Amino acid sequence: MKVLVGVKRVVDYNVKVRVKSDGTGVDTTNVKMSMNPFDEIAVEEAVRLKEAGVVSEVVAVSCGVAQAQETLRTALAIGADRAVLIESSEDLQPLAVAKLLKALVDKEQPSLVLLGKQAIDNDSNQTGQMLAALASLPQATFASKVVVAEGKATVSREVDGGAETLSLTLPAVVTTDLRLNEPRYVTLPNIMKAKKKPLETIRPEDLGVDVAPRLKTLKVAEPPKRSAGVTVPDVKTLVEKLKTEAKVL
């Protein structure tokens, strides 16, 4: 059984994001980049399934610039067997990524596709759902537990009303949430081993996919700075300020 895991190179979650002076996007110059945390959880889950003997091969895939090879090497160090980089200098939007992954799914024929539920850079939360629709595969999003057995995946997920359990017939698409697992610490020996694992680079045109952007960003701006809080002497003053100043009552 083969598992395909999508990983994305994003600005590290510890970095304070700054907007470009011209408002065209986020400034990534000399900024630390790392694997999207939700994707790291997906890789960890795939490796755990392999260690449990359920999965025979874990293939990590990333779509983006050449530097995304570093992100894929991290996935290989966690335990993926091989990696594929679909290299493109375009600003790849969720639909384009879903089309690229669909083409790769057709080529690789995995039994399970694991993706992070969203990327922390654009928070779109669209790629997994679009991939499932394009590939006509069953899907389960925001997974907090995944059990694979006898050609089915049983996925537990949190919903507004509590919890939900889905049974999917494989092949299927599953997107991972924070509570699914805690990714392991990548050791130096595994980082060295990852350098010898195969990493294939292909282009979108090799897969016959048009990745031209469908959406245009008009402007990016930082949120307004929050004003300092004030101390009020009593409840009556608080209620009055909520009515007249905050205007929430």
N, C-alpha and C positions, 0 to 999 in steps of 0.2 A: 504493500500500500504506500502510495506516494502522497506527500503533503506539500503544497505550494504556499509559501508564506511571503506576504508583501511587506516590505520595509521602506520607510521614507526618511530621507536626510532633512532634518529640521534644525532651526536654531535651538541650542541647548536650553532646557527649561530653567536653568539657573541664571540665564542672561537676561538683563533688562533690555527689552526690545525698544529700538528707537526708529522713528519714522524719518524717511529721507526729507531733506529740506524742501524739495520740490513737490512733496506730497504724492509721489507716484508709487510708493511702496515702503517696505521695511528695509532699513539699512543693514546689510549682511557683511559689510566690509570688515575684515579682521575680527569676525565674530565666531565664537566657538560653535561648531555644529555637531550634532549627535543623532542617534537613532530616535525616532519618535517613540516615547514611552509606551504607548499602547501597542505599537508594533513589536517592541521588545518583549512584551507579555505574550504576543502571538508566537514569536520564535521560541520562547521558553516552553510554551504549551506543546508546540510541535516536537521539540526535543524530548520532553517528558513522555509523550506518546511513543516516541521511538525507543526510549529507555525501557518502557513498559512492554516492548515487543509488539505493539499494535501497528506501528509504522516502520517501514523498511528504509525510506529515503525522505529527507527533508531538503527542499529546494527553496532558497531565499531569492527573492526578485525585487529589484528596485528600478524605478523609472526616474531619470533625471540626468544631471550633469556628471561628468567623469569622476568628480570627487566623491560621488555616492559609492564608489568602490570601497572607501574606508568604512562606510556604514555596513556594506555587505560583508566585509572582513570581520566586523564585530559579530554579525549573525553567524558566520562560520565558526568564530571562536566560541560562541555559546553552544554550538553543536550541530548546526546545519551541515549537510554533506557537500553541497555545491551551490553556486550562486549564478544568477543571470542579471546583468545590467542592461536595461533598455536605455541607451544613451541618447539624450536629446537636450539641446540648449533652449528649447521652447519653454515657456511658462506653462507647465502641464497642469491642466485643470482636471477636476475629478472625472468628468466624462472621458477625456482623453486617456487617463490612467486606466479607467475601467475597460476601455476598448483594447488597450495594450495588454492588460492582464487576460482579457477574454481570448485574444489571439494566442497568448502563451498557454492558457488552459487548453485550447484546442490542440496545441502542439505537444504539451507535456502529459495531458490526460491524467491529472491528479485525482485522487479519491476525495480529497478535502482541501479547501482553500481557507487559510486563516489570515485575517487582516485585523489591524487595530481598528477600533470602532470609529476613530477620528484622528486627524493629525493636529498637533497643538499649534501649528502655524496658522492655518486657515479655519480650523474647526468645522469643516464642511459636513462631515458625517454623511458622505454620499457614495464613496467609491465602492464599498462592499455591496450596497443595495443595487447600484447600477450594474455591477459585475454580475450579480445573481440574475438580474433581469435580462441582460444581454446574452448570458450563457444558458438561460432557461434552467437555472439550478435552484433547488430549495435553499432558503437562507434562515439563519438565526442571528440576531444582532444582540450586542451588549451581553455576551456570554459571561456568567460567573462560575460556571462549571461545565466541562465537556467530557462526556464518556462515549468512547467509540467501541462498538462491538457488533459482530454479525451483520456487517454491511449497513449499520445505522449509527447515527450520532445523536445522543440524547443531551440536550443543551438546557441548562437552567439559566434563567435570566431574571433580572429585577424589572418590574413594571410599576407604574404609578400606584396600582392597587395592591401591590405585594410582590409575589413571585410567580413565575410561569415556567413550565417545563415543556420543551418541544422535542419531538422525535422526527429526525430527518433521514430520508433515504439517501445514501451516498451515491454519487458525488454531491457535495453541498458546499455552501459558503457560510463561514462563521466569523463574526467580528467580535473581538475580545474587549472586556471591560476590566477595570482595575482590580476587582476582587477575584479574578480567575486564578492568579498566582503571583508570586514575587520572583522576578527574574534573578538568576544566579549571578554571583560575582565572577567576572571573566578573569581567569588566571593567566599569568604570563606564558606558561607552557602551551595553553590552548591558543593564545594569540600567535605564538610561533607556528603551531600546527596549522592554523588558519591560512597562513601565507602559502602553504603548499597545496591547499584545496583548490579545485578548479573554479574559475570565475570567467564566465563567457560574456562577451559584450556584443550586443546586436543593436541595430537601429530601428526606429519605428517603420521605416520604409521596407525593411526586411520582413516585417510582419504584415505589410500592406495596410497600415493604419494611418489615417490623417489625424494629426494632433494639433491642428491649428486651433487657437483659442476661440471659443464661442461667446465668452463674456469679456467685457471691458471694464477695468477698474477706473472709475472716474477720479476718485481722490481717497487718500488714506490720511487720517488725522489722529493724533493722540487724544484720549478722552480728557475732558476738562478737569483741572485740579480740584480736589475736594476742599471745601473750606473747613477751617478748624472748628471743632465742636465747642459748645459753651455749657457752662454749669448753671442750672436754674435753681432758685431757692425752694420752690414747692411745685406740687402737681398742677395747681391752677395756672401757674406761669407756663409750665410745660405744655399744657393743653392749648393755651392761648397762642403760643409760638407755633404749635403744630397747625393751628387753624389759619393764622395770619401770615406766617413766614414760610413754613414748609408747605402749607396748603394741602395737607394729606387727610385732613378731617373735614 
